[in-house]
């Protein structure tokens, strides 16, 4: 699936949530979409959780 198709589906989902559920439903759908994106990137191997948890080396 292309990035444009995924973007279209995400935009439509956010639009439906905003129209039928209001602002808070829009925020909930956007937040859950972000969580799903992060989980998908981790499972695909593009993102590692250690990037968020390990301390940075200070110079």
CHARMM internal coordinates of N, CA and C (Angstrom, degrees):
IC EDIT
DIST 1 N 1 CA 1.4407
DIST 1 CA 1 C 1.5319
ANGL 1 N 1 CA 1 C 108.30
DIST 1 C 2 N 1.3023
ANGL 1 CA 1 C 2 N 116.61
DIHE 1 N 1 CA 1 C 2 N 134.04
DIST 2 N 2 CA 1.4589
ANGL 1 C 2 N 2 CA 120.13
DIHE 1 CA 1 C 2 N 2 CA -176.77
DIST 2 CA 2 C 1.5246
ANGL 2 N 2 CA 2 C 111.04
DIHE 1 C 2 N 2 CA 2 C -77.45
DIST 2 C 3 N 1.3252
ANGL 2 CA 2 C 3 N 115.38
DIHE 2 N 2 CA 2 C 3 N 162.41
DIST 3 N 3 CA 1.4604
ANGL 2 C 3 N 3 CA 120.93
DIHE 2 CA 2 C 3 N 3 CA 179.73
DIST 3 CA 3 C 1.5278
ANGL 3 N 3 CA 3 C 111.04
DIHE 2 C 3 N 3 CA 3 C -63.79
DIST 3 C 4 N 1.3182
ANGL 3 CA 3 C 4 N 117.30
DIHE 3 N 3 CA 3 C 4 N -33.50
DIST 4 N 4 CA 1.4637
ANGL 3 C 4 N 4 CA 120.41
DIHE 3 CA 3 C 4 N 4 CA 178.92
DIST 4 CA 4 C 1.5253
ANGL 4 N 4 CA 4 C 111.23
DIHE 3 C 4 N 4 CA 4 C -65.91
DIST 4 C 5 N 1.3227
ANGL 4 CA 4 C 5 N 116.91
DIHE 4 N 4 CA 4 C 5 N -38.84
DIST 5 N 5 CA 1.4613
ANGL 4 C 5 N 5 CA 120.90
DIHE 4 CA 4 C 5 N 5 CA 178.78
DIST 5 CA 5 C 1.5210
ANGL 5 N 5 CA 5 C 111.19
DIHE 4 C 5 N 5 CA 5 C -67.90
DIST 5 C 6 N 1.3109
ANGL 5 CA 5 C 6 N 116.58
DIHE 5 N 5 CA 5 C 6 N -41.74
DIST 6 N 6 CA 1.4592
ANGL 5 C 6 N 6 CA 120.29
DIHE 5 CA 5 C 6 N 6 CA 177.62
DIST 6 CA 6 C 1.5193
ANGL 6 N 6 CA 6 C 110.33
DIHE 5 C 6 N 6 CA 6 C -64.67
DIST 6 C 7 N 1.3223
ANGL 6 CA 6 C 7 N 117.57
DIHE 6 N 6 CA 6 C 7 N -41.71
DIST 7 N 7 CA 1.4527
ANGL 6 C 7 N 7 CA 121.48
DIHE 6 CA 6 C 7 N 7 CA 177.36
DIST 7 CA 7 C 1.5175
ANGL 7 N 7 CA 7 C 112.27
DIHE 6 C 7 N 7 CA 7 C -62.87
DIST 7 C 8 N 1.3237
ANGL 7 CA 7 C 8 N 116.69
DIHE 7 N 7 CA 7 C 8 N -40.13
DIST 8 N 8 CA 1.4553
ANGL 7 C 8 N 8 CA 121.26
DIHE 7 CA 7 C 8 N 8 CA 177.51
DIST 8 CA 8 C 1.5265
ANGL 8 N 8 CA 8 C 110.88
DIHE 7 C 8 N 8 CA 8 C -63.10
DIST 8 C 9 N 1.3244
ANGL 8 CA 8 C 9 N 117.11
DIHE 8 N 8 CA 8 C 9 N -45.39
DIST 9 N 9 CA 1.4666
ANGL 8 C 9 N 9 CA 121.05
DIHE 8 CA 8 C 9 N 9 CA 179.77
DIST 9 CA 9 C 1.5315
ANGL 9 N 9 CA 9 C 111.10
DIHE 8 C 9 N 9 CA 9 C -63.89
DIST 9 C 10 N 1.3144
ANGL 9 CA 9 C 10 N 116.93
DIHE 9 N 9 CA 9 C 10 N -41.98
DIST 10 N 10 CA 1.4620
ANGL 9 C 10 N 10 CA 120.18
DIHE 9 CA 9 C 10 N 10 CA 178.92
DIST 10 CA 10 C 1.5246
ANGL 10 N 10 CA 10 C 110.87
DIHE 9 C 10 N 10 CA 10 C -65.41
DIST 10 C 11 N 1.3075
ANGL 10 CA 10 C 11 N 117.27
DIHE 10 N 10 CA 10 C 11 N -41.86
DIST 11 N 11 CA 1.4595
ANGL 10 C 11 N 11 CA 120.80
DIHE 10 CA 10 C 11 N 11 CA 178.24
DIST 11 CA 11 C 1.5187
ANGL 11 N 11 CA 11 C 112.32
DIHE 10 C 11 N 11 CA 11 C -63.89
DIST 11 C 12 N 1.3145
ANGL 11 CA 11 C 12 N 116.45
DIHE 11 N 11 CA 11 C 12 N -40.14
DIST 12 N 12 CA 1.4614
ANGL 11 C 12 N 12 CA 119.69
DIHE 11 CA 11 C 12 N 12 CA 177.95
DIST 12 CA 12 C 1.5216
ANGL 12 N 12 CA 12 C 111.06
DIHE 11 C 12 N 12 CA 12 C -66.51
DIST 12 C 13 N 1.3266
ANGL 12 CA 12 C 13 N 117.34
DIHE 12 N 12 CA 12 C 13 N -40.70
DIST 13 N 13 CA 1.4652
ANGL 12 C 13 N 13 CA 120.34
DIHE 12 CA 12 C 13 N 13 CA 178.40
DIST 13 CA 13 C 1.5255
ANGL 13 N 13 CA 13 C 110.52
DIHE 12 C 13 N 13 CA 13 C -62.77
DIST 13 C 14 N 1.3230
ANGL 13 CA 13 C 14 N 116.99
DIHE 13 N 13 CA 13 C 14 N -43.47
DIST 14 N 14 CA 1.4623
ANGL 13 C 14 N 14 CA 120.11
DIHE 13 CA 13 C 14 N 14 CA 177.90
DIST 14 CA 14 C 1.5248
ANGL 14 N 14 CA 14 C 111.34
DIHE 13 C 14 N 14 CA 14 C -65.38
DIST 14 C 15 N 1.3084
ANGL 14 CA 14 C 15 N 116.95
DIHE 14 N 14 CA 14 C 15 N -38.12
DIST 15 N 15 CA 1.4609
ANGL 14 C 15 N 15 CA 120.83
DIHE 14 CA 14 C 15 N 15 CA 177.96
DIST 15 CA 15 C 1.5188
ANGL 15 N 15 CA 15 C 112.29
DIHE 14 C 15 N 15 CA 15 C -64.01
DIST 15 C 16 N 1.3238
ANGL 15 CA 15 C 16 N 116.76
DIHE 15 N 15 CA 15 C 16 N -45.13
DIST 16 N 16 CA 1.4651
ANGL 15 C 16 N 16 CA 119.94
DIHE 15 CA 15 C 16 N 16 CA 177.45
DIST 16 CA 16 C 1.5205
ANGL 16 N 16 CA 16 C 111.40
DIHE 15 C 16 N 16 CA 16 C -63.69
DIST 16 C 17 N 1.3230
ANGL 16 CA 16 C 17 N 116.80
DIHE 16 N 16 CA 16 C 17 N -40.68
DIST 17 N 17 CA 1.4628
ANGL 16 C 17 N 17 CA 119.93
DIHE 16 CA 16 C 17 N 17 CA 179.35
DIST 17 CA 17 C 1.5202
ANGL 17 N 17 CA 17 C 110.89
DIHE 16 C 17 N 17 CA 17 C -63.90
DIST 17 C 18 N 1.3193
ANGL 17 CA 17 C 18 N 117.08
DIHE 17 N 17 CA 17 C 18 N -40.98
DIST 18 N 18 CA 1.4615
ANGL 17 C 18 N 18 CA 120.56
DIHE 17 CA 17 C 18 N 18 CA 179.85
DIST 18 CA 18 C 1.5288
ANGL 18 N 18 CA 18 C 111.02
DIHE 17 C 18 N 18 CA 18 C -68.83
DIST 18 C 19 N 1.3225
ANGL 18 CA 18 C 19 N 116.81
DIHE 18 N 18 CA 18 C 19 N -39.34
DIST 19 N 19 CA 1.4587
ANGL 18 C 19 N 19 CA 120.11
DIHE 18 CA 18 C 19 N 19 CA -176.89
DIST 19 CA 19 C 1.5283
ANGL 19 N 19 CA 19 C 111.86
DIHE 18 C 19 N 19 CA 19 C -71.45
DIST 19 C 20 N 1.3271
ANGL 19 CA 19 C 20 N 116.50
DIHE 19 N 19 CA 19 C 20 N -46.30
DIST 20 N 20 CA 1.4583
ANGL 19 C 20 N 20 CA 119.78
DIHE 19 CA 19 C 20 N 20 CA -174.47
DIST 20 CA 20 C 1.5197
ANGL 20 N 20 CA 20 C 113.44
DIHE 19 C 20 N 20 CA 20 C -90.47
DIST 20 C 21 N 1.3268
ANGL 20 CA 20 C 21 N 118.14
DIHE 20 N 20 CA 20 C 21 N -27.88
DIST 21 N 21 CA 1.4534
ANGL 20 C 21 N 21 CA 119.86
DIHE 20 CA 20 C 21 N 21 CA -174.15
DIST 21 CA 21 C 1.5140
ANGL 21 N 21 CA 21 C 114.81
DIHE 20 C 21 N 21 CA 21 C -111.51
DIST 21 C 22 N 1.3025
ANGL 21 CA 21 C 22 N 117.80
DIHE 21 N 21 CA 21 C 22 N -14.08
DIST 22 N 22 CA 1.4529
ANGL 21 C 22 N 22 CA 120.70
DIHE 21 CA 21 C 22 N 22 CA -179.77
DIST 22 CA 22 C 1.5260
ANGL 22 N 22 CA 22 C 111.70
DIHE 21 C 22 N 22 CA 22 C 92.72
DIST 22 C 23 N 1.3145
ANGL 22 CA 22 C 23 N 113.56
DIHE 22 N 22 CA 22 C 23 N -170.59
DIST 23 N 23 CA 1.4627
ANGL 22 C 23 N 23 CA 121.06
DIHE 22 CA 22 C 23 N 23 CA -173.65
DIST 23 CA 23 C 1.5230
ANGL 23 N 23 CA 23 C 112.22
DIHE 22 C 23 N 23 CA 23 C -64.48
DIST 23 C 24 N 1.3341
ANGL 23 CA 23 C 24 N 118.19
DIHE 23 N 23 CA 23 C 24 N -42.28
DIST 24 N 24 CA 1.4676
ANGL 23 C 24 N 24 CA 120.72
DIHE 23 CA 23 C 24 N 24 CA -176.43
DIST 24 CA 24 C 1.5241
ANGL 24 N 24 CA 24 C 111.24
DIHE 23 C 24 N 24 CA 24 C -68.57
DIST 24 C 25 N 1.3145
ANGL 24 CA 24 C 25 N 117.13
DIHE 24 N 24 CA 24 C 25 N -35.50
DIST 25 N 25 CA 1.4651
ANGL 24 C 25 N 25 CA 119.89
DIHE 24 CA 24 C 25 N 25 CA 175.40
DIST 25 CA 25 C 1.5266
ANGL 25 N 25 CA 25 C 110.37
DIHE 24 C 25 N 25 CA 25 C -65.86
DIST 25 C 26 N 1.3363
ANGL 25 CA 25 C 26 N 115.83
DIHE 25 N 25 CA 25 C 26 N -38.30
DIST 26 N 26 CA 1.4620
ANGL 25 C 26 N 26 CA 120.44
DIHE 25 CA 25 C 26 N 26 CA 176.09
DIST 26 CA 26 C 1.5225
ANGL 26 N 26 CA 26 C 110.56
DIHE 25 C 26 N 26 CA 26 C -59.50
DIST 26 C 27 N 1.3306
ANGL 26 CA 26 C 27 N 117.10
DIHE 26 N 26 CA 26 C 27 N -47.41
DIST 27 N 27 CA 1.4650
ANGL 26 C 27 N 27 CA 120.35
DIHE 26 CA 26 C 27 N 27 CA 179.20
DIST 27 CA 27 C 1.5193
ANGL 27 N 27 CA 27 C 112.02
DIHE 26 C 27 N 27 CA 27 C -63.90
DIST 27 C 28 N 1.3291
ANGL 27 CA 27 C 28 N 117.20
DIHE 27 N 27 CA 27 C 28 N -39.13
DIST 28 N 28 CA 1.4607
ANGL 27 C 28 N 28 CA 120.45
DIHE 27 CA 27 C 28 N 28 CA 179.01
DIST 28 CA 28 C 1.5217
ANGL 28 N 28 CA 28 C 110.90
DIHE 27 C 28 N 28 CA 28 C -63.72
DIST 28 C 29 N 1.3049
ANGL 28 CA 28 C 29 N 117.25
DIHE 28 N 28 CA 28 C 29 N -45.05
DIST 29 N 29 CA 1.4680
ANGL 28 C 29 N 29 CA 120.61
DIHE 28 CA 28 C 29 N 29 CA 179.54
DIST 29 CA 29 C 1.5249
ANGL 29 N 29 CA 29 C 110.55
DIHE 28 C 29 N 29 CA 29 C -64.99
DIST 29 C 30 N 1.3363
ANGL 29 CA 29 C 30 N 117.00
DIHE 29 N 29 CA 29 C 30 N -40.16
DIST 30 N 30 CA 1.4631
ANGL 29 C 30 N 30 CA 119.78
DIHE 29 CA 29 C 30 N 30 CA 178.57
DIST 30 CA 30 C 1.5277
ANGL 30 N 30 CA 30 C 111.01
DIHE 29 C 30 N 30 CA 30 C -64.56
DIST 30 C 31 N 1.3301
ANGL 30 CA 30 C 31 N 117.51
DIHE 30 N 30 CA 30 C 31 N -42.00
DIST 31 N 31 CA 1.4637
ANGL 30 C 31 N 31 CA 121.45
DIHE 30 CA 30 C 31 N 31 CA 179.31
DIST 31 CA 31 C 1.5273
ANGL 31 N 31 CA 31 C 111.06
DIHE 30 C 31 N 31 CA 31 C -65.24
DIST 31 C 32 N 1.3251
ANGL 31 CA 31 C 32 N 117.05
DIHE 31 N 31 CA 31 C 32 N -45.95
DIST 32 N 32 CA 1.4656
ANGL 31 C 32 N 32 CA 119.88
DIHE 31 CA 31 C 32 N 32 CA 179.59
DIST 32 CA 32 C 1.5262
ANGL 32 N 32 CA 32 C 111.22
DIHE 31 C 32 N 32 CA 32 C -65.89
DIST 32 C 33 N 1.3219
ANGL 32 CA 32 C 33 N 117.48
DIHE 32 N 32 CA 32 C 33 N -32.27
DIST 33 N 33 CA 1.4590
ANGL 32 C 33 N 33 CA 120.36
DIHE 32 CA 32 C 33 N 33 CA 174.72
DIST 33 CA 33 C 1.5123
ANGL 33 N 33 CA 33 C 111.57
DIHE 32 C 33 N 33 CA 33 C -65.27
DIST 33 C 34 N 1.3269
ANGL 33 CA 33 C 34 N 116.92
DIHE 33 N 33 CA 33 C 34 N -39.99
DIST 34 N 34 CA 1.4634
ANGL 33 C 34 N 34 CA 121.18
DIHE 33 CA 33 C 34 N 34 CA 177.09
DIST 34 CA 34 C 1.5285
ANGL 34 N 34 CA 34 C 110.82
DIHE 33 C 34 N 34 CA 34 C -64.60
DIST 34 C 35 N 1.3278
ANGL 34 CA 34 C 35 N 116.80
DIHE 34 N 34 CA 34 C 35 N -42.86
DIST 35 N 35 CA 1.4656
ANGL 34 C 35 N 35 CA 120.56
DIHE 34 CA 34 C 35 N 35 CA 177.73
DIST 35 CA 35 C 1.5307
ANGL 35 N 35 CA 35 C 110.22
DIHE 34 C 35 N 35 CA 35 C -62.09
DIST 35 C 36 N 1.3222
ANGL 35 CA 35 C 36 N 116.68
DIHE 35 N 35 CA 35 C 36 N -43.06
DIST 36 N 36 CA 1.4624
ANGL 35 C 36 N 36 CA 120.53
DIHE 35 CA 35 C 36 N 36 CA 177.79
DIST 36 CA 36 C 1.5138
ANGL 36 N 36 CA 36 C 112.42
DIHE 35 C 36 N 36 CA 36 C -63.16
DIST 36 C 37 N 1.3303
ANGL 36 CA 36 C 37 N 116.52
DIHE 36 N 36 CA 36 C 37 N -38.34
DIST 37 N 37 CA 1.4690
ANGL 36 C 37 N 37 CA 120.61
DIHE 36 CA 36 C 37 N 37 CA 177.20
DIST 37 CA 37 C 1.5211
ANGL 37 N 37 CA 37 C 110.81
DIHE 36 C 37 N 37 CA 37 C -63.33
DIST 37 C 38 N 1.3082
ANGL 37 CA 37 C 38 N 117.45
DIHE 37 N 37 CA 37 C 38 N -44.68
DIST 38 N 38 CA 1.4693
ANGL 37 C 38 N 38 CA 120.68
DIHE 37 CA 37 C 38 N 38 CA -179.96
DIST 38 CA 38 C 1.5198
ANGL 38 N 38 CA 38 C 110.62
DIHE 37 C 38 N 38 CA 38 C -64.36
DIST 38 C 39 N 1.3300
ANGL 38 CA 38 C 39 N 117.29
DIHE 38 N 38 CA 38 C 39 N -44.71
DIST 39 N 39 CA 1.4712
ANGL 38 C 39 N 39 CA 120.36
DIHE 38 CA 38 C 39 N 39 CA 178.91
DIST 39 CA 39 C 1.5252
ANGL 39 N 39 CA 39 C 110.53
DIHE 38 C 39 N 39 CA 39 C -62.79
DIST 39 C 40 N 1.3285
ANGL 39 CA 39 C 40 N 117.26
DIHE 39 N 39 CA 39 C 40 N -41.80
DIST 40 N 40 CA 1.4638
ANGL 39 C 40 N 40 CA 120.75
DIHE 39 CA 39 C 40 N 40 CA 178.30
DIST 40 CA 40 C 1.5132
ANGL 40 N 40 CA 40 C 112.36
DIHE 39 C 40 N 40 CA 40 C -62.65
DIST 40 C 41 N 1.3321
ANGL 40 CA 40 C 41 N 117.14
DIHE 40 N 40 CA 40 C 41 N -41.43
DIST 41 N 41 CA 1.4729
ANGL 40 C 41 N 41 CA 120.56
DIHE 40 CA 40 C 41 N 41 CA 178.32
DIST 41 CA 41 C 1.5245
ANGL 41 N 41 CA 41 C 111.35
DIHE 40 C 41 N 41 CA 41 C -65.60
DIST 41 C 42 N 1.3369
ANGL 41 CA 41 C 42 N 116.99
DIHE 41 N 41 CA 41 C 42 N -38.24
DIST 42 N 42 CA 1.4695
ANGL 41 C 42 N 42 CA 120.52
DIHE 41 CA 41 C 42 N 42 CA 178.54
DIST 42 CA 42 C 1.5233
ANGL 42 N 42 CA 42 C 109.83
DIHE 41 C 42 N 42 CA 42 C -65.56
DIST 42 C 43 N 1.3304
ANGL 42 CA 42 C 43 N 117.12
DIHE 42 N 42 CA 42 C 43 N -45.83
DIST 43 N 43 CA 1.4624
ANGL 42 C 43 N 43 CA 120.60
DIHE 42 CA 42 C 43 N 43 CA -179.06
DIST 43 CA 43 C 1.5245
ANGL 43 N 43 CA 43 C 111.64
DIHE 42 C 43 N 43 CA 43 C -67.10
DIST 43 C 44 N 1.3128
ANGL 43 CA 43 C 44 N 117.72
DIHE 43 N 43 CA 43 C 44 N -31.64
DIST 44 N 44 CA 1.4603
ANGL 43 C 44 N 44 CA 121.86
DIHE 43 CA 43 C 44 N 44 CA 178.79
DIST 44 CA 44 C 1.5168
ANGL 44 N 44 CA 44 C 111.96
DIHE 43 C 44 N 44 CA 44 C -76.52
DIST 44 C 45 N 1.3252
ANGL 44 CA 44 C 45 N 116.91
DIHE 44 N 44 CA 44 C 45 N -21.74
DIST 45 N 45 CA 1.4492
ANGL 44 C 45 N 45 CA 120.67
DIHE 44 CA 44 C 45 N 45 CA 178.98
DIST 45 CA 45 C 1.5159
ANGL 45 N 45 CA 45 C 114.19
DIHE 44 C 45 N 45 CA 45 C 97.74
DIST 45 C 46 N 1.3304
ANGL 45 CA 45 C 46 N 117.78
DIHE 45 N 45 CA 45 C 46 N 5.82
DIST 46 N 46 CA 1.4578
ANGL 45 C 46 N 46 CA 121.24
DIHE 45 CA 45 C 46 N 46 CA 179.90
DIST 46 CA 46 C 1.5240
ANGL 46 N 46 CA 46 C 112.93
DIHE 45 C 46 N 46 CA 46 C -82.30
DIST 46 C 47 N 1.3216
ANGL 46 CA 46 C 47 N 117.01
DIHE 46 N 46 CA 46 C 47 N -16.05
DIST 47 N 47 CA 1.4528
ANGL 46 C 47 N 47 CA 121.86
DIHE 46 CA 46 C 47 N 47 CA -175.30
DIST 47 CA 47 C 1.5228
ANGL 47 N 47 CA 47 C 107.83
DIHE 46 C 47 N 47 CA 47 C -139.91
DIST 47 C 48 N 1.3154
ANGL 47 CA 47 C 48 N 116.37
DIHE 47 N 47 CA 47 C 48 N 137.04
DIST 48 N 48 CA 1.4608
ANGL 47 C 48 N 48 CA 120.58
DIHE 47 CA 47 C 48 N 48 CA 178.78
DIST 48 CA 48 C 1.5182
ANGL 48 N 48 CA 48 C 109.32
DIHE 47 C 48 N 48 CA 48 C -114.08
DIST 48 C 49 N 1.3343
ANGL 48 CA 48 C 49 N 116.07
DIHE 48 N 48 CA 48 C 49 N 140.12
DIST 49 N 49 CA 1.4546
ANGL 48 C 49 N 49 CA 120.21
DIHE 48 CA 48 C 49 N 49 CA -179.60
DIST 49 CA 49 C 1.5212
ANGL 49 N 49 CA 49 C 111.91
DIHE 48 C 49 N 49 CA 49 C -65.58
DIST 49 C 50 N 1.3210
ANGL 49 CA 49 C 50 N 117.31
DIHE 49 N 49 CA 49 C 50 N -24.46
DIST 50 N 50 CA 1.4595
ANGL 49 C 50 N 50 CA 119.73
DIHE 49 CA 49 C 50 N 50 CA 179.10
DIST 50 CA 50 C 1.5294
ANGL 50 N 50 CA 50 C 111.54
DIHE 49 C 50 N 50 CA 50 C -66.02
DIST 50 C 51 N 1.3413
ANGL 50 CA 50 C 51 N 117.04
DIHE 50 N 50 CA 50 C 51 N -19.88
DIST 51 N 51 CA 1.4631
ANGL 50 C 51 N 51 CA 120.07
DIHE 50 CA 50 C 51 N 51 CA 175.63
DIST 51 CA 51 C 1.5212
ANGL 51 N 51 CA 51 C 111.45
DIHE 50 C 51 N 51 CA 51 C -63.34
DIST 51 C 52 N 1.3207
ANGL 51 CA 51 C 52 N 116.53
DIHE 51 N 51 CA 51 C 52 N -27.00
DIST 52 N 52 CA 1.4590
ANGL 51 C 52 N 52 CA 121.08
DIHE 51 CA 51 C 52 N 52 CA -178.60
DIST 52 CA 52 C 1.5181
ANGL 52 N 52 CA 52 C 113.09
DIHE 51 C 52 N 52 CA 52 C -96.96
DIST 52 C 53 N 1.3282
ANGL 52 CA 52 C 53 N 118.22
DIHE 52 N 52 CA 52 C 53 N -22.66
DIST 53 N 53 CA 1.4585
ANGL 52 C 53 N 53 CA 120.17
DIHE 52 CA 52 C 53 N 53 CA -170.76
DIST 53 CA 53 C 1.5214
ANGL 53 N 53 CA 53 C 114.92
DIHE 52 C 53 N 53 CA 53 C -103.14
DIST 53 C 54 N 1.3147
ANGL 53 CA 53 C 54 N 119.25
DIHE 53 N 53 CA 53 C 54 N -27.76
DIST 54 N 54 CA 1.4562
ANGL 53 C 54 N 54 CA 119.61
DIHE 53 CA 53 C 54 N 54 CA -176.37
DIST 54 CA 54 C 1.5365
ANGL 54 N 54 CA 54 C 110.46
DIHE 53 C 54 N 54 CA 54 C -79.44
DIST 54 C 55 N 1.3050
ANGL 54 CA 54 C 55 N 116.82
DIHE 54 N 54 CA 54 C 55 N 144.45
DIST 55 N 55 CA 1.4640
ANGL 54 C 55 N 55 CA 119.09
DIHE 54 CA 54 C 55 N 55 CA 179.14
DIST 55 CA 55 C 1.5210
ANGL 55 N 55 CA 55 C 110.88
DIHE 54 C 55 N 55 CA 55 C -72.88
DIST 55 C 56 N 1.2979
ANGL 55 CA 55 C 56 N 114.79
DIHE 55 N 55 CA 55 C 56 N 149.85
DIST 56 N 56 CA 1.4655
ANGL 55 C 56 N 56 CA 119.80
DIHE 55 CA 55 C 56 N 56 CA 177.62
DIST 56 CA 56 C 1.5203
ANGL 56 N 56 CA 56 C 109.46
DIHE 55 C 56 N 56 CA 56 C -80.14
DIST 56 C 57 N 1.3143
ANGL 56 CA 56 C 57 N 114.83
DIHE 56 N 56 CA 56 C 57 N 146.71
DIST 57 N 57 CA 1.4710
ANGL 56 C 57 N 57 CA 119.82
DIHE 56 CA 56 C 57 N 57 CA 175.12
DIST 57 CA 57 C 1.5117
ANGL 57 N 57 CA 57 C 108.04
DIHE 56 C 57 N 57 CA 57 C -80.44
DIST 57 C 58 N 1.2964
ANGL 57 CA 57 C 58 N 115.16
DIHE 57 N 57 CA 57 C 58 N 122.94
DIST 58 N 58 CA 1.4552
ANGL 57 C 58 N 58 CA 119.47
DIHE 57 CA 57 C 58 N 58 CA 178.74
DIST 58 CA 58 C 1.5140
ANGL 58 N 58 CA 58 C 109.77
DIHE 57 C 58 N 58 CA 58 C -90.50
DIST 58 C 59 N 1.2988
ANGL 58 CA 58 C 59 N 115.65
DIHE 58 N 58 CA 58 C 59 N 133.56
DIST 59 N 59 CA 1.4713
ANGL 58 C 59 N 59 CA 120.45
DIHE 58 CA 58 C 59 N 59 CA -179.59
DIST 59 CA 59 C 1.4945
ANGL 59 N 59 CA 59 C 111.51
DIHE 58 C 59 N 59 CA 59 C -94.15
END
COOR INIT
IC SEED 1 N 1 CA 1 C
IC BUILD
